Amino acid sequence: MTDERRSPSGGWREVYSEMAVSTDHEPDSLLCPTCGDDCPRLRTATYWCRTHGAWRVAAC
Ligand SMILES: [Zn+2]
């Protein structure tokens, strides 16, 4: 009846798009500034350390 069924969850697409864009600005992972462990990127400037949790890169 409507086209709403074609896009059941548009929210994740916005998040995915944001992440895709952020890859152009930040690397996929960085070393934790505290323990030096490899931290995958969560968001534009936010990384995840399994020991220290989420941490952010200081903006220039
Ligand atoms: Zn750490």
N, CA, C, O and the ligand as a Tripos MOL2 file, in Angstrom:
@<TRIPOS>MOLECULE
protein
  241   239    61     0     0
PROTEIN
NO_CHARGES

@<TRIPOS>ATOM
      1 N           0.8320   -1.1940    0.0000 N.3       1 MET1
      2 CA          0.0000    0.0000    0.0000 C.3       1 MET1
      3 C           0.8690    1.2470    0.0000 C.2       1 MET1
      4 O           0.6240    2.2050   -0.7340 O.2       1 MET1
      5 N           1.8880    1.2060    0.8440 N.am      2 THR2
      6 CA          2.7960    2.3550    0.8790 C.3       2 THR2
      7 C           4.2180    1.8870    0.6270 C.2       2 THR2
      8 O           4.4780    0.6850    0.5660 O.2       2 THR2
      9 N           5.1120    2.8010    0.4850 N.am      3 ASP3
     10 CA          6.5080    2.4480    0.2280 C.3       3 ASP3
     11 C           7.3130    2.2880    1.5120 C.2       3 ASP3
     12 O           8.5190    2.0460    1.4730 O.2       3 ASP3
     13 N           6.6390    2.4230    2.6430 N.am      4 GLU4
     14 CA          7.3630    2.3590    3.9130 C.3       4 GLU4
     15 C           7.9970    0.9930    4.1300 C.2       4 GLU4
     16 O           9.0190    0.8760    4.8070 O.2       4 GLU4
     17 N           7.3850   -0.0440    3.5530 N.am      5 ARG5
     18 CA          7.9190   -1.3980    3.7370 C.3       5 ARG5
     19 C           9.2920   -1.5480    3.0780 C.2       5 ARG5
     20 O          10.0710   -2.4270    3.4460 O.2       5 ARG5
     21 N           9.5740   -0.7040    2.1250 N.am      6 ARG6
     22 CA         10.8480   -0.8210    1.4070 C.3       6 ARG6
     23 C          12.0190   -0.3560    2.2600 C.2       6 ARG6
     24 O          13.1670   -0.7050    1.9860 O.2       6 ARG6
     25 N          11.7380    0.4190    3.2790 N.am      7 SER7
     26 CA         12.8190    0.8890    4.1530 C.3       7 SER7
     27 C          12.4270    0.6960    5.6220 C.2       7 SER7
     28 O          12.1080    1.6620    6.3150 O.2       7 SER7
     29 N          12.4540   -0.5580    6.0920 N.am      8 PRO8
     30 CA         12.0390   -0.8770    7.4650 C.3       8 PRO8
     31 C          12.9220   -0.2380    8.5270 C.2       8 PRO8
     32 O          12.4680    0.0450    9.6350 O.2       8 PRO8
     33 N          14.1790   -0.0140    8.1840 N.am      9 SER9
     34 CA         15.0800    0.5570    9.1850 C.3       9 SER9
     35 C          16.0600    1.4950    8.5050 C.2       9 SER9
     36 O          17.1310    1.0890    8.0550 O.2       9 SER9
     37 N          15.6700    2.7490    8.4410 N.am     10 GLY10
     38 CA         16.5500    3.7100    7.7850 C.3      10 GLY10
     39 C          17.6280    4.2190    8.7140 C.2      10 GLY10
     40 O          18.5960    4.8360    8.2690 O.2      10 GLY10
     41 N          17.4660    3.9620   10.0230 N.am     11 GLY11
     42 CA         18.4160    4.4810   10.9990 C.3      11 GLY11
     43 C          19.8210    3.9580   10.8020 C.2      11 GLY11
     44 O          20.7890    4.7180   10.8200 O.2      11 GLY11
     45 N          19.9260    2.6450   10.6110 N.am     12 TRP12
     46 CA         21.2670    2.0660   10.5030 C.3      12 TRP12
     47 C          21.9860    2.5600    9.2620 C.2      12 TRP12
     48 O          23.2140    2.6430    9.2340 O.2      12 TRP12
     49 N          21.2100    2.8880    8.2330 N.am     13 ARG13
     50 CA         21.8480    3.3560    7.0090 C.3      13 ARG13
     51 C          22.5020    4.7060    7.2340 C.2      13 ARG13
     52 O          23.5440    5.0020    6.6500 O.2      13 ARG13
     53 N          21.8960    5.5210    8.0760 N.am     14 GLU14
     54 CA         22.4850    6.8170    8.3720 C.3      14 GLU14
     55 C          23.7810    6.6400    9.1430 C.2      14 GLU14
     56 O          24.7720    7.3240    8.8890 O.2      14 GLU14
     57 N          23.7580    5.7070   10.0930 N.am     15 VAL15
     58 CA         24.9550    5.4360   10.8820 C.3      15 VAL15
     59 C          26.0520    4.8790    9.9930 C.2      15 VAL15
     60 O          27.2110    5.2830   10.0870 O.2      15 VAL15
     61 N          25.6750    3.9470    9.1300 N.am     16 TYR16
     62 CA         26.6630    3.3340    8.2450 C.3      16 TYR16
     63 C          27.2790    4.3810    7.3310 C.2      16 TYR16
     64 O          28.4840    4.3720    7.0790 O.2      16 TYR16
     65 N          26.4440    5.2750    6.8430 N.am     17 SER17
     66 CA         26.9220    6.3290    5.9700 C.3      17 SER17
     67 C          27.9190    7.2180    6.6990 C.2      17 SER17
     68 O          28.9410    7.6260    6.1470 O.2      17 SER17
     69 N          27.5930    7.5050    7.9540 N.am     18 GLU18
     70 CA         28.4790    8.3500    8.7490 C.3      18 GLU18
     71 C          29.8310    7.6770    8.9460 C.2      18 GLU18
     72 O          30.8750    8.3230    8.8660 O.2      18 GLU18
     73 N          29.8000    6.3720    9.2060 N.am     19 MET19
     74 CA         31.0310    5.6290    9.4190 C.3      19 MET19
     75 C          31.8500    5.5860    8.1340 C.2      19 MET19
     76 O          33.0730    5.7220    8.1590 O.2      19 MET19
     77 N          31.1540    5.3910    7.0040 N.am     20 ALA20
     78 CA         31.8400    5.3120    5.7180 C.3      20 ALA20
     79 C          32.5560    6.6170    5.4300 C.2      20 ALA20
     80 O          33.6780    6.6230    4.9240 O.2      20 ALA20
     81 N          31.9090    7.7090    5.7490 N.am     21 VAL21
     82 CA         32.5080    9.0180    5.5110 C.3      21 VAL21
     83 C          33.7100    9.2230    6.4240 C.2      21 VAL21
     84 O          34.7300    9.7820    6.0210 O.2      21 VAL21
     85 N          33.5660    8.7580    7.6640 N.am     22 SER22
     86 CA         34.6240    8.9930    8.6360 C.3      22 SER22
     87 C          35.9070    8.2610    8.2630 C.2      22 SER22
     88 O          36.9890    8.6580    8.6920 O.2      22 SER22
     89 N          35.8010    7.1970    7.4700 N.am     23 THR23
     90 CA         37.0020    6.4540    7.1030 C.3      23 THR23
     91 C          37.9460    7.3140    6.2810 C.2      23 THR23
     92 O          39.1390    7.0310    6.1770 O.2      23 THR23
     93 N          37.3930    8.3610    5.7030 N.am     24 ASP24
     94 CA         38.2280    9.2390    4.8960 C.3      24 ASP24
     95 C          39.0630   10.1740    5.7660 C.2      24 ASP24
     96 O          40.0320   10.7760    5.3030 O.2      24 ASP24
     97 N          38.6700   10.2830    7.0340 N.am     25 HIS25
     98 CA         39.3340   11.2440    7.9090 C.3      25 HIS25
     99 C          40.1790   10.5820    8.9960 C.2      25 HIS25
    100 O          41.1990   11.1230    9.4220 O.2      25 HIS25
    101 N          39.7400    9.4060    9.4360 N.am     26 GLU26
    102 CA         40.4470    8.7420   10.5240 C.3      26 GLU26
    103 C          40.8060    7.3130   10.1200 C.2      26 GLU26
    104 O          40.0950    6.6980    9.3250 O.2      26 GLU26
    105 N          41.8860    6.7910   10.6530 N.am     27 PRO27
    106 CA         42.2750    5.4110   10.3550 C.3      27 PRO27
    107 C          41.3120    4.4170   11.0020 C.2      27 PRO27
    108 O          40.5570    4.7690   11.9070 O.2      27 PRO27
    109 N          41.3510    3.1610   10.5200 N.am     28 ASP28
    110 CA         40.4430    2.1470   11.0490 C.3      28 ASP28
    111 C          40.7310    1.8070   12.4980 C.2      28 ASP28
    112 O          39.8360    1.3820   13.2300 O.2      28 ASP28
    113 N          41.9560    1.9880   12.9090 N.am     29 SER29
    114 CA         42.2980    1.6700   14.2870 C.3      29 SER29
    115 C          43.4970    2.4940   14.7260 C.2      29 SER29
    116 O          44.3090    2.9280   13.9090 O.2      29 SER29
    117 N          43.5890    2.7010   16.0280 N.am     30 LEU30
    118 CA         44.7200    3.4260   16.5860 C.3      30 LEU30
    119 C          45.1870    2.7000   17.8340 C.2      30 LEU30
    120 O          44.4580    1.8870   18.4020 O.2      30 LEU30
    121 N          46.3870    2.9950   18.2500 N.am     31 LEU31
    122 CA         46.8870    2.3930   19.4770 C.3      31 LEU31
    123 C          46.3760    3.1910   20.6670 C.2      31 LEU31
    124 O          46.3740    4.4220   20.6460 O.2      31 LEU31
    125 N          45.9440    2.4820   21.7030 N.am     32 CYS32
    126 CA         45.4510    3.1510   22.8980 C.3      32 CYS32
    127 C          46.5670    4.0110   23.4990 C.2      32 CYS32
    128 O          47.6850    3.5330   23.6910 O.2      32 CYS32
    129 N          46.2660    5.2650   23.7910 N.am     33 PRO33
    130 CA         47.2670    6.1790   24.3460 C.3      33 PRO33
    131 C          47.7140    5.7690   25.7480 C.2      33 PRO33
    132 O          48.7530    6.2160   26.2340 O.2      33 PRO33
    133 N          46.9240    4.9210   26.3850 N.am     34 THR34
    134 CA         47.2410    4.5110   27.7550 C.3      34 THR34
    135 C          48.0100    3.1990   27.8110 C.2      34 THR34
    136 O          49.0220    3.0950   28.5030 O.2      34 THR34
    137 N          47.5210    2.1850   27.0700 N.am     35 CYS35
    138 CA         48.1500    0.8640   27.1600 C.3      35 CYS35
    139 C          48.7880    0.4260   25.8500 C.2      35 CYS35
    140 O          49.5020   -0.5750   25.8150 O.2      35 CYS35
    141 N          48.5340    1.1760   24.7560 N.am     36 GLY36
    142 CA         49.1730    0.8500   23.4900 C.3      36 GLY36
    143 C          48.5220   -0.3050   22.7530 C.2      36 GLY36
    144 O          49.0650   -0.7870   21.7590 O.2      36 GLY36
    145 N          47.3670   -0.7580   23.2250 N.am     37 ASP37
    146 CA         46.6740   -1.8420   22.5470 C.3      37 ASP37
    147 C          45.9970   -1.3180   21.2900 C.2      37 ASP37
    148 O          45.7050   -0.1270   21.1840 O.2      37 ASP37
    149 N          45.7500   -2.2110   20.3370 N.am     38 ASP38
    150 CA         45.1050   -1.8020   19.0980 C.3      38 ASP38
    151 C          43.6200   -1.5720   19.3290 C.2      38 ASP38
    152 O          42.9270   -2.4520   19.8390 O.2      38 ASP38
    153 N          43.1190   -0.3750   18.9530 N.am     39 CYS39
    154 CA         41.7320   -0.0160   19.2060 C.3      39 CYS39
    155 C          41.0020    0.2480   17.8910 C.2      39 CYS39
    156 O          41.3700    1.1630   17.1530 O.2      39 CYS39
    157 N          39.9700   -0.5450   17.5910 N.am     40 PRO40
    158 CA         39.1780   -0.2970   16.3850 C.3      40 PRO40
    159 C          38.3700    0.9770   16.5270 C.2      40 PRO40
    160 O          37.9810    1.3580   17.6310 O.2      40 PRO40
    161 N          38.1180    1.6380   15.3970 N.am     41 ARG41
    162 CA         37.3640    2.8870   15.4140 C.3      41 ARG41
    163 C          35.8690    2.6160   15.5650 C.2      41 ARG41
    164 O          35.3180    1.7400   14.8980 O.2      41 ARG41
    165 N          35.2250    3.3690   16.4390 N.am     42 LEU42
    166 CA         33.7740    3.2590   16.6050 C.3      42 LEU42
    167 C          33.0820    4.3420   15.8040 C.2      42 LEU42
    168 O          32.1400    4.0750   15.0590 O.2      42 LEU42
    169 N          33.5550    5.5610   15.9640 N.am     43 ARG43
    170 CA         32.9730    6.6950   15.2530 C.3      43 ARG43
    171 C          34.0980    7.5450   14.6940 C.2      43 ARG43
    172 O          35.2610    7.1420   14.6810 O.2      43 ARG43
    173 N          33.7280    8.7230   14.2360 N.am     44 THR44
    174 CA         34.7000    9.5900   13.5830 C.3      44 THR44
    175 C          35.9910    9.7320   14.3710 C.2      44 THR44
    176 O          37.0780    9.5610   13.8180 O.2      44 THR44
    177 N          35.8850   10.0400   15.6430 N.am     45 ALA45
    178 CA         37.0900   10.2510   16.4460 C.3      45 ALA45
    179 C          37.0360    9.4610   17.7410 C.2      45 ALA45
    180 O          37.6880    9.8140   18.7240 O.2      45 ALA45
    181 N          36.2450    8.3810   17.7350 N.am     46 THR46
    182 CA         36.1040    7.5710   18.9390 C.3      46 THR46
    183 C          36.6140    6.1590   18.6730 C.2      46 THR46
    184 O          36.2480    5.5270   17.6830 O.2      46 THR46
    185 N          37.4580    5.6830   19.5690 N.am     47 TYR47
    186 CA         38.0380    4.3480   19.4130 C.3      47 TYR47
    187 C          37.7290    3.5180   20.6540 C.2      47 TYR47
    188 O          37.4210    4.0470   21.7220 O.2      47 TYR47
    189 N          37.8220    2.2010   20.4790 N.am     48 TRP48
    190 CA         37.4490    1.3010   21.5660 C.3      48 TRP48
    191 C          38.6370    0.4640   22.0190 C.2      48 TRP48
    192 O          39.2010   -0.3160   21.2510 O.2      48 TRP48
    193 N          39.0060    0.6460   23.2890 N.am     49 CYS49
    194 CA         40.0440   -0.1930   23.8810 C.3      49 CYS49
    195 C          39.3400   -1.2220   24.7630 C.2      49 CYS49
    196 O          38.4950   -0.8600   25.5810 O.2      49 CYS49
    197 N          39.6810   -2.4920   24.6030 N.am     50 ARG50
    198 CA         38.9900   -3.5280   25.3810 C.3      50 ARG50
    199 C          39.3730   -3.4500   26.8460 C.2      50 ARG50
    200 O          38.7230   -4.0630   27.6930 O.2      50 ARG50
    201 N          40.4140   -2.7060   27.1520 N.am     51 THR51
    202 CA         40.7990   -2.5300   28.5500 C.3      51 THR51
    203 C          40.2240   -1.2490   29.1330 C.2      51 THR51
    204 O          39.7220   -1.2410   30.2570 O.2      51 THR51
    205 N          40.2990   -0.1780   28.3740 N.am     52 HIS52
    206 CA         39.8910    1.1330   28.8810 C.3      52 HIS52
    207 C          38.5590    1.6120   28.3190 C.2      52 HIS52
    208 O          38.0730    2.6700   28.7200 O.2      52 HIS52
    209 N          37.9610    0.8640   27.4070 N.am     53 GLY53
    210 CA         36.6850    1.2820   26.8330 C.3      53 GLY53
    211 C          36.8820    2.3400   25.7580 C.2      53 GLY53
    212 O          37.9620    2.4790   25.1840 O.2      53 GLY53
    213 N          35.8140    3.0780   25.5000 N.am     54 ALA54
    214 CA         35.8450    4.0720   24.4350 C.3      54 ALA54
    215 C          36.6930    5.2750   24.8290 C.2      54 ALA54
    216 O          36.6510    5.7450   25.9660 O.2      54 ALA54
    217 N          37.4570    5.7540   23.8670 N.am     55 TRP55
    218 CA         38.2280    6.9800   24.0990 C.3      55 TRP55
    219 C          38.2330    7.7700   22.8050 C.2      55 TRP55
    220 O          38.0540    7.2180   21.7190 O.2      55 TRP55
    221 N          38.4410    9.0700   22.9410 N.am     56 ARG56
    222 CA         38.3530    9.9230   21.7580 C.3      56 ARG56
    223 C          39.7030   10.5260   21.4060 C.2      56 ARG56
    224 O          40.5420   10.7920   22.2660 O.2      56 ARG56
    225 N          39.8720   10.7230   20.1390 N.am     57 VAL57
    226 CA         41.0840   11.3830   19.6670 C.3      57 VAL57
    227 C          40.9450   12.8720   19.9130 C.2      57 VAL57
    228 O          39.9030   13.4570   19.6150 O.2      57 VAL57
    229 N          41.9630   13.4800   20.4440 N.am     58 ALA58
    230 CA         41.9180   14.9140   20.6960 C.3      58 ALA58
    231 C          41.8180   15.6590   19.3740 C.2      58 ALA58
    232 O          42.6070   15.4330   18.4570 O.2      58 ALA58
    233 N          40.8470   16.5390   19.2920 N.am     59 ALA59
    234 CA         40.6610   17.3190   18.0760 C.3      59 ALA59
    235 C          41.7840   18.3230   17.9200 C.2      59 ALA59
    236 O          42.2120   18.9680   18.8770 O.2      59 ALA59
    237 N          42.2500   18.4380   16.6770 N.am     60 CYS60
    238 CA         43.3420   19.3770   16.4240 C.3      60 CYS60
    239 C          42.8150   20.8110   16.4470 C.2      60 CYS60
    240 O          43.5820   21.7540   16.2550 O.2      60 CYS60
    241 ZN         43.8820    0.9220   26.6680 Zn       61 ZN61
@<TRIPOS>BOND
     1     1     2 1
     2     2     3 1
     3     3     4 2
     4     3     5 am
     5     5     6 1
     6     6     7 1
     7     7     8 2
     8     7     9 am
     9     9    10 1
    10    10    11 1
    11    11    12 2
    12    11    13 am
    13    13    14 1
    14    14    15 1
    15    15    16 2
    16    15    17 am
    17    17    18 1
    18    18    19 1
    19    19    20 2
    20    19    21 am
    21    21    22 1
    22    22    23 1
    23    23    24 2
    24    23    25 am
    25    25    26 1
    26    26    27 1
    27    27    28 2
    28    27    29 am
    29    29    30 1
    30    30    31 1
    31    31    32 2
    32    31    33 am
    33    33    34 1
    34    34    35 1
    35    35    36 2
    36    35    37 am
    37    37    38 1
    38    38    39 1
    39    39    40 2
    40    39    41 am
    41    41    42 1
    42    42    43 1
    43    43    44 2
    44    43    45 am
    45    45    46 1
    46    46    47 1
    47    47    48 2
    48    47    49 am
    49    49    50 1
    50    50    51 1
    51    51    52 2
    52    51    53 am
    53    53    54 1
    54    54    55 1
    55    55    56 2
    56    55    57 am
    57    57    58 1
    58    58    59 1
    59    59    60 2
    60    59    61 am
    61    61    62 1
    62    62    63 1
    63    63    64 2
    64    63    65 am
    65    65    66 1
    66    66    67 1
    67    67    68 2
    68    67    69 am
    69    69    70 1
    70    70    71 1
    71    71    72 2
    72    71    73 am
    73    73    74 1
    74    74    75 1
    75    75    76 2
    76    75    77 am
    77    77    78 1
    78    78    79 1
    79    79    80 2
    80    79    81 am
    81    81    82 1
    82    82    83 1
    83    83    84 2
    84    83    85 am
    85    85    86 1
    86    86    87 1
    87    87    88 2
    88    87    89 am
    89    89    90 1
    90    90    91 1
    91    91    92 2
    92    91    93 am
    93    93    94 1
    94    94    95 1
    95    95    96 2
    96    95    97 am
    97    97    98 1
    98    98    99 1
    99    99   100 2
   100    99   101 am
   101   101   102 1
   102   102   103 1
   103   103   104 2
   104   103   105 am
   105   105   106 1
   106   106   107 1
   107   107   108 2
   108   107   109 am
   109   109   110 1
   110   110   111 1
   111   111   112 2
   112   111   113 am
   113   113   114 1
   114   114   115 1
   115   115   116 2
   116   115   117 am
   117   117   118 1
   118   118   119 1
   119   119   120 2
   120   119   121 am
   121   121   122 1
   122   122   123 1
   123   123   124 2
   124   123   125 am
   125   125   126 1
   126   126   127 1
   127   127   128 2
   128   127   129 am
   129   129   130 1
   130   130   131 1
   131   131   132 2
   132   131   133 am
   133   133   134 1
   134   134   135 1
   135   135   136 2
   136   135   137 am
   137   137   138 1
   138   138   139 1
   139   139   140 2
   140   139   141 am
   141   141   142 1
   142   142   143 1
   143   143   144 2
   144   143   145 am
   145   145   146 1
   146   146   147 1
   147   147   148 2
   148   147   149 am
   149   149   150 1
   150   150   151 1
   151   151   152 2
   152   151   153 am
   153   153   154 1
   154   154   155 1
   155   155   156 2
   156   155   157 am
   157   157   158 1
   158   158   159 1
   159   159   160 2
   160   159   161 am
   161   161   162 1
   162   162   163 1
   163   163   164 2
   164   163   165 am
   165   165   166 1
   166   166   167 1
   167   167   168 2
   168   167   169 am
   169   169   170 1
   170   170   171 1
   171   171   172 2
   172   171   173 am
   173   173   174 1
   174   174   175 1
   175   175   176 2
   176   175   177 am
   177   177   178 1
   178   178   179 1
   179   179   180 2
   180   179   181 am
   181   181   182 1
   182   182   183 1
   183   183   184 2
   184   183   185 am
   185   185   186 1
   186   186   187 1
   187   187   188 2
   188   187   189 am
   189   189   190 1
   190   190   191 1
   191   191   192 2
   192   191   193 am
   193   193   194 1
   194   194   195 1
   195   195   196 2
   196   195   197 am
   197   197   198 1
   198   198   199 1
   199   199   200 2
   200   199   201 am
   201   201   202 1
   202   202   203 1
   203   203   204 2
   204   203   205 am
   205   205   206 1
   206   206   207 1
   207   207   208 2
   208   207   209 am
   209   209   210 1
   210   210   211 1
   211   211   212 2
   212   211   213 am
   213   213   214 1
   214   214   215 1
   215   215   216 2
   216   215   217 am
   217   217   218 1
   218   218   219 1
   219   219   220 2
   220   219   221 am
   221   221   222 1
   222   222   223 1
   223   223   224 2
   224   223   225 am
   225   225   226 1
   226   226   227 1
   227   227   228 2
   228   227   229 am
   229   229   230 1
   230   230   231 1
   231   231   232 2
   232   231   233 am
   233   233   234 1
   234   234   235 1
   235   235   236 2
   236   235   237 am
   237   237   238 1
   238   238   239 1
   239   239   240 2
@<TRIPOS>SUBSTRUCTURE
     1 MET1         2 RESIDUE 1 A MET
     2 THR2         6 RESIDUE 1 A THR
     3 ASP3        10 RESIDUE 1 A ASP
     4 GLU4        14 RESIDUE 1 A GLU
     5 ARG5        18 RESIDUE 1 A ARG
     6 ARG6        22 RESIDUE 1 A ARG
     7 SER7        26 RESIDUE 1 A SER
     8 PRO8        30 RESIDUE 1 A PRO
     9 SER9        34 RESIDUE 1 A SER
    10 GLY10       38 RESIDUE 1 A GLY
    11 GLY11       42 RESIDUE 1 A GLY
    12 TRP12       46 RESIDUE 1 A TRP
    13 ARG13       50 RESIDUE 1 A ARG
    14 GLU14       54 RESIDUE 1 A GLU
    15 VAL15       58 RESIDUE 1 A VAL
    16 TYR16       62 RESIDUE 1 A TYR
    17 SER17       66 RESIDUE 1 A SER
    18 GLU18       70 RESIDUE 1 A GLU
    19 MET19       74 RESIDUE 1 A MET
    20 ALA20       78 RESIDUE 1 A ALA
    21 VAL21       82 RESIDUE 1 A VAL
    22 SER22       86 RESIDUE 1 A SER
    23 THR23       90 RESIDUE 1 A THR
    24 ASP24       94 RESIDUE 1 A ASP
    25 HIS25       98 RESIDUE 1 A HIS
    26 GLU26      102 RESIDUE 1 A GLU
    27 PRO27      106 RESIDUE 1 A PRO
    28 ASP28      110 RESIDUE 1 A ASP
    29 SER29      114 RESIDUE 1 A SER
    30 LEU30      118 RESIDUE 1 A LEU
    31 LEU31      122 RESIDUE 1 A LEU
    32 CYS32      126 RESIDUE 1 A CYS
    33 PRO33      130 RESIDUE 1 A PRO
    34 THR34      134 RESIDUE 1 A THR
    35 CYS35      138 RESIDUE 1 A CYS
    36 GLY36      142 RESIDUE 1 A GLY
    37 ASP37      146 RESIDUE 1 A ASP
    38 ASP38      150 RESIDUE 1 A ASP
    39 CYS39      154 RESIDUE 1 A CYS
    40 PRO40      158 RESIDUE 1 A PRO
    41 ARG41      162 RESIDUE 1 A ARG
    42 LEU42      166 RESIDUE 1 A LEU
    43 ARG43      170 RESIDUE 1 A ARG
    44 THR44      174 RESIDUE 1 A THR
    45 ALA45      178 RESIDUE 1 A ALA
    46 THR46      182 RESIDUE 1 A THR
    47 TYR47      186 RESIDUE 1 A TYR
    48 TRP48      190 RESIDUE 1 A TRP
    49 CYS49      194 RESIDUE 1 A CYS
    50 ARG50      198 RESIDUE 1 A ARG
    51 THR51      202 RESIDUE 1 A THR
    52 HIS52      206 RESIDUE 1 A HIS
    53 GLY53      210 RESIDUE 1 A GLY
    54 ALA54      214 RESIDUE 1 A ALA
    55 TRP55      218 RESIDUE 1 A TRP
    56 ARG56      222 RESIDUE 1 A ARG
    57 VAL57      226 RESIDUE 1 A VAL
    58 ALA58      230 RESIDUE 1 A ALA
    59 ALA59      234 RESIDUE 1 A ALA
    60 CYS60      238 RESIDUE 1 A CYS
    61 ZN61       241 GROUP 0 **** ****
